[in-house]
Amino acid sequence: MSATPEEGADVEVPLLEDVVLAHVGQIGALEEGMQVLVEMMDDLLAVPPKNKPAPWNWKELTGPDAAKLMEALGAWVNWINERYGVTDSSRILGCWYLHTAVVEELTAAWVAWQAAYYGHKNAVTDAASWHDGTFWPMLERIRSKPWGLSECINEGNHVDHRSSFRPSTDPGFSDFLAELGATVATG
């Protein structure tokens, strides 16, 4: 048997309009929450697996992929020079692509620039941090260090300090590895 209200007791029945408005508000909150989750999933899915090299990893690039990345980096360097290169001391010299360490520095700054300037809907401090922490220090390094453009600035044209290729590891390394492998196998 179901309970019934006592006679004469006031039962407050919500207005249909109030019920609908309450549900609309709840649905709106759910939609906003779902949108946040979708954006978070997009960000998570955009991250490549740890064992896959990033598309700007020069060590892993060859042929057309390397040429494509160098072309894109060159376009960015041209834009940087147009935007920031108002004096000779704030320009990236035209021989930048002939200096492998400079290419690595510029690539890192470019990737950081992309992270600071793309994918944001709200104002963040990333762009300011990129200038203070990445761009200006990087520009100073590539213009002042011996591995960079410092000699090219002084001479007025490209100077390569690596006039002869010297291997990073001496020929005994292969024998060392073979011996180490034999030790590990018997050890």
C-alpha positions, 0 to 999 in steps of 0.5 A: 500500500502506498502512502498518500499525503494527509488531507489538507497537507500542502504538497509542493509540486515543482513547476514543469518549467523549473524542472526543465531549466534544472535539467538544461543546466545539468546538461550544459555542465555535462557538455562542458565536462565532456568537451574538456575530456575530449580536449584532454584526450586529443592532447594525450593522443597527440603525444607520440610513443616514447620509442618513436623519434620526434619528427624534428630529430635530426639524428633519425632523419634522412633524405626527403624527410630531412629536406622537408624539415630543413625547408620548414626550418628555413622558412621559420628562420626567414620569418624570425629574421624579418620579425626580429632581425632589425639590426645585424646583431639580432639577425641569424646569418645566412650560413646558419644551415651549414653549422650543424650545432646551430641547426640543432639550436634553431630547431629546438627554439622553433619547436618551443616556439610552436608549443608556445604559439599553437594550441592555446585558446586562452592567454598563457605565459608561454610566449613570454617565456619563449622569448626570455628563456629560449629565443634571446639566449639561443640567439646569443649562443649561436652568435657568440660561441665558436661552434656557432656563427661567431667566426662568420660574423667576424669574417663576413662569410662562412667559416667552418672550423671542422676543416677535416673530419675526425671520428668521435670514437677511435678505431679500437671501439669495435674491439672493445665492444667485441671484448665486452660482449664476450665478457657479458656472454661468459660472465 
